[in-house]
Amino acid sequence: MSEFEKVRPFLASAAQLCYARLSRLEEGSGHGQRIVDVNNGSGLAFTVTPDRGMNIVECSFKGVPVAYRAPAGHRGITGNWLKDWSAGLLTTCGLRNIGSPSGTQSLHGEIAAESAEYVGCNCCNGEIEVSGTLTEGAMFNANLTQRRVIRTAYGSNRIEICDTVTNNGEFPEFTEILFHFNLGYPLVSPDLEFDVPEHKVDPRDDAAAAAVAEWNKYPAPLENFHEYCYRHTLPADKDGWAMMRIKNRTAGVALNIHYHTSTLPLIVQWKKPSKNAYVLGLEPTNGSLNGCEFDKENGYGKVLAPGESISYRVIVEFEEC
């Protein structure tokens, strides 16, 4: 018997405990955008944005906010990635570039600016699912779709994300992806601990390399701090899953990011303990952050044949600690 079945006799409506509610924003430059507010009735609540790449913005666990929020809020699209970036728990980067601008592709690609079609929002017997399909491309150019399914449930402390990217075009297409999870205060603070096994840590540049011994330390907010990025290659279990774990005993929350290494071999750490912009990025990926031209030449990403698909699986798991 599921956790929900045990409590169902006490309820006239399942919405008393858990729901997924589609609505629209009324204020700010994001006026009219669709959002889906999810509450699984077990201390996990988050907001999905179908008109901003099916990303996840607000998120809390047991009443503790865990996601970093950027100044933009739920802003409408201007075409400037950093200006438009709302941050939140998850921003998807890709599908033809991640990291630095490269070739004809801008910073972190285009998919986060797309609006979803075939949006589904369902809560049945305590099982919650939000889904939608995004399209990236143009005439005489790429034709990629990304089908995203987000799941949680009553009694669960997990958000499960499954993305399927398909090349619907005539020619082979290079594609790559980065799941840009953005964690903030009070989860991220000087009390933050990384709980991971020994593994390879690869600094992105010379500045990060000079501070690699402190990759797992988060100081109090610093002035004039830019950013450090590290690529982590974590060991996978027998089923192919790797995990990055962080915890903050003071905040009482631990977070595990599980990712399937068959298609997401790396996790990038973005370290930015800046004053008034205090954020930790943990980002499963199949790219390098050096841009698509570099990645094409150095074995990152994936070339999809016409009609071919690739699936990515990520699980965000919360715990009290």
Phi, psi and omega in degrees: 000132180287164178301323181291319180300329180294327185258351185304322180297344180273356192242138166275325179226134178298334181296347174298330182250317188213150182196164168228117191239117177274130179210187179230150178283144181250344186235164176074182183286351173270013180311130177092348179292144176281142171224153175237113176271126182243132172226118185269006175073007182232025178095001182246122180223140180202165183237126177260142183243090180302331182268006174226061172072018183056035180278173178243123185257263180301145175201136175218154177227123183053037178083359181262118176295137182241343187262141172283140176242130179275166182301332188296331186063212178273067185278150171290166185279128175249344184099354176258110190301312182292321178294323183277345192291117178273348187060236187085184186300317185218126167241129178272131177246139184138199006264355180244001176200142167227150181080218188302147171307141187204132181058233177269003188260140180273176177312123173061013172077197193246342196294332182292345180266357184274152175260141184276148169248170179052045182285130177241145184214108189219140173226113185220123179053038178082355178266125183246133178220131174237131184217160177186162182241129179250149180235135175231126178150186182196167176301137183062028182213203181291161173215084183248142170239148176234114177263117181250133174234125180244128183230146166209184182199158172301135182085359182255151174245025186237148164245118180257131182235127175233120178247135173239117180256130184234137174270107179265008184270183184276335188238161174302146184225129174285135179216150175207164187212153174218126178268098190272084176279132187237112184252142183222184180296141009268356176299315179265118181199178175300346177274001182293139176235140171262128182241084185222154177286171174302136182198174180279131176239121185244107179294145181286324184214181184296322180297316178293323180297323181295337182245018187296331179296340181251022185302328185260017178251136177239106180284172170299161185308131183253147173270145176061029175270133181271270178190153169234143175232138179228136174263124182251132173250099185265148179292144178262154175280184185295341179262004176094006181265135170249162184215134169254126183240132172232154178210153177223103185294328179294316177284340179080022184228138169241150181225131177243129173252112177262138178214142185274119189285354177297330180233349179232082188284342187234160166229127180267138173253123175255114185254117181214077179276064187263150176298127180063011174207060192264106191213146171240123174259132172236119202222089174301139188200165169242020179239181185254345190081358181269007178097157189294327181294316175298316185293323177300322185276345188237020170083014176268168177070197184208131172268119179264128173289160176306128180085353183277149179235158172223140181245142179238137181232128180224142176231128173256121185240132181250148176217153169275146180215000000 
